[in-house]
Amino acid sequence: MKKILKYTFAMVLSLGLISCNKQSNDDIPLTRAGLERFISEMYDFIPMDAFNTKDQHTMLATYSKANDYTVNVTGFWDYSKIGSINRFLAKLDEALNKGVISDDTYGQMRGEAIFARAYCYFAMVRRYGGVPIVTEPGDEKHISERSTEKQTWDFVISELDNAADLLPEWPSGGMSRATKWAALGLQSRVALYAATLSKYWAKAGIPSSYKAVTEKLTYMESSYADTYFAKCIEACDQIIDSQRFSLYGGATTSVTKAQEHLTELFLGWHDEEFIFGKSYNTSTVMGGDNGFDLINSPNQKHGTGSGAGWGNYSITSDFVDEFDNYNSAGGRADGTIRTRNDGKEEIYFSDIDNSSSSFDKTADFIKYAHPYDPFSQKDARFKAWVLYPGAYFRDIAIVAQGGYWLADGTLEFYQPNSTTVNGVTFYELGADTKEGMSAFFDIANKGKSNQSYFWSTSFGLRKFLDPDKVPDRSSNPWYDIRYAEILLNYAEAYAESGKGNSTKAKKALNDIRRRAAFTDEIYPTLENILHERRVEFAFEGHESYTLWRRREYLATRTENPYRKHTLVPVLDLRSSTPKYIFPRANAYWSDVKNSPEGVGIDPLDYYAPIPNASKSRLTVNPCQE
């Protein structure tokens, strides 16, 4: 099959995550302390995507140095770790038989090990399809056959049933340790993945001429879907009906209060919403700090560390348009940013700084008094999680300006120039020094350095960042599974299958919107649910996985190619009172000349290459044939 042309850029971002000196569990003494030590190391096996940047591989965002639109799903292929968990499970049996641990401790530790192993297999099946299932110590050294993809999904779901039966309802030994609810929460995710993958597998189906498809190693079918949807709903029901969890902050009609709660949520532990995740407190299981805040802080206010720059996370105008506005009654209104009086918001200018740009000086642009005016009615989640022109953050106003339009008709973009009008100096990029701006500076040299400092769009990340301090290292936790996901998993499974309860699905959907200060009610249609999922989980990596499981990563097409976009705030100096216009443009790195067909993926890329396939004699995936 012909490979699709796509942008591929090397990107190495070090978050400085803590690493442990690992020790074989064969060397751990058969004591309670020894077993606890391995449990702590085992949690580090879990591929949970903490503080990931996967949304940069979607239309929602981009790495500030480059655009990419490739399947980006974390995989896992480490049978040495699977073997370690299997040996640990055998050692637990020995410890129980010798009276080293109590029945309760045995049950919890066994449940934690099964949970961790299930998570690892989940990461394997979603990236590779069917994989060898190994549950006995030593067997990992002799793997020679893959289970079918369906068998692997079923194994993960069954294992999570077992884990849920063993694990306690309340965390014991630290908030980041797995509970019954963590097992059910992960099961709801796994079952929804398997269900939608089954339903939509044929959308990007792979021909049966490939051996892996014939053997059903990379194969699902729509007839499987209903059983998985039902399992997702069953797991969600148990969590929702327990009344153990709620949305942090709860319903409010105050946008300001909603913004405060939505900011606070990701800065610390909030037990009511947290189901499973990772601690960055060194005194807990899965401890250590990280450098996420540093490398994603805006150029105007960042920490003092070095190594990967800052301002790495640029957000597209495609996503900004996704966030709804509030209408006068507090209900939702179309959130598309209004840039033109003629309503032609579908027009984007390519290579806006180039002499061959299609920029239309006759376009009827709306003129705004302040750079923040177009965003004033936006969803509280937007204001809590996105930095935009004029937003107030860490005692400064964000400067993200891309050009100016002079009285003589001169229009300039992305240059560090200035002009004086009636004794007042104006700067093309909004400030007189590069320290005073967060976007577009030296954009022509992007890609020539391994470091990034300025956004390549006019929007940056605010979610996860401390709004007051400027830390080099961060210790806020990672919410891998939170209650909002359970509500949306239930609603989506209901909308896709008709199973479950319509009233419950509607309430689940609208409870999330009530937390964001929306006052109206919407119905649990698939369109509404996917929209809320996209917005609610902004920059948590869910969008990449949603596209993957629904087989909606974009394919190349010849008309209206997919590209990432930005608004370019331009200071209009053509009248006595300066105003701002916001032309829409292709994001700088979507180079039309280099990719005339647009960015996209090959359907074969939904399954990654099997590692060391020739050595293990495993059937390879289609992309390897």
Number of C-alpha atoms within 10 A of each C-alpha: 11 5 11 15 16 19 19 12 12 7 11 9 16 12 19 12 14 13 11 11 5 9 11 11 21 11 8 16 11 17 13 14 11 13 19 15 16 20 22 16 18 23 21 18 18 19 17 20 16 17 20 15 19 24 23 26 21 23 23 24 31 29 24 30 27 21 27 24 26 22 24 22 21 15 18 19 17 14 17 12 17 27 21 21 26 22 18 24 21 14 17 23 14 14 18 15 12 11 11 15 20 13 12 12 16 18 18 23 23 23 27 27 24 26 30 26 26 26 24 23 29 26 21 23 26 26 25 24 29 26 25 18 20 17 16 14 16 15 14 20 12 9 16 13 14 20 17 23 24 20 17 23 26 15 17 25 26 14 21 27 19 17 29 26 17 22 27 18 14 14 18 14 11 13 19 24 24 29 26 25 26 28 31 26 27 26 29 30 22 24 27 26 25 29 31 26 24 23 22 18 21 15 12 16 17 18 15 14 9 17 16 24 20 12 16 20 24 28 22 23 17 14 10 16 22 20 13 24 28 22 19 31 26 17 24 28 18 13 22 17 9 10 9 15 18 19 21 19 19 15 19 17 14 16 21 15 17 26 21 16 21 23 21 19 20 18 18 14 16 18 15 15 20 24 31 25 20 26 25 21 15 12 10 16 23 25 20 20 20 21 22 25 27 28 27 27 30 30 25 21 21 20 18 10 14 12 12 19 20 27 29 29 29 30 30 25 25 18 20 23 16 20 27 24 23 22 15 9 9 16 16 22 15 14 18 19 21 18 21 18 12 11 12 13 14 6 13 18 17 20 20 21 20 11 8 9 12 14 20 9 10 6 12 14 18 17 20 17 13 14 23 17 13 21 22 11 20 24 25 28 26 26 25 21 22 19 26 26 23 17 17 15 17 14 9 12 17 28 26 31 30 27 25 30 21 16 13 8 10 9 17 19 20 20 18 19 16 14 13 9 11 6 7 7 11 18 19 22 30 25 19 15 11 18 11 18 23 32 32 27 23 14 17 13 9 20 14 9 8 14 21 22 26 31 29 33 32 26 27 30 24 23 25 25 22 19 17 9 11 17 18 18 19 21 19 22 25 25 24 20 20 22 24 22 23 25 26 24 28 30 32 27 27 24 23 17 17 14 15 19 13 15 11 17 24 22 18 22 26 24 20 23 25 20 25 27 26 27 19 14 15 15 17 23 17 15 12 16 23 17 14 20 21 21 21 22 14 21 26 21 23 18 23 26 20 19 16 22 22 19 22 15 25 21 18 19 13 9 8 9 17 18 22 27 26 26 24 28 25 25 28 21 19 15 9 10 8 16 19 25 25 24 23 23 24 23 28 24 24 22 17 16 9 12 15 14 20 26 26 23 19 20 22 18 17 26 20 20 17 20 13 10 14 10 8 14 11 18 19 22 23 24 17 13 11
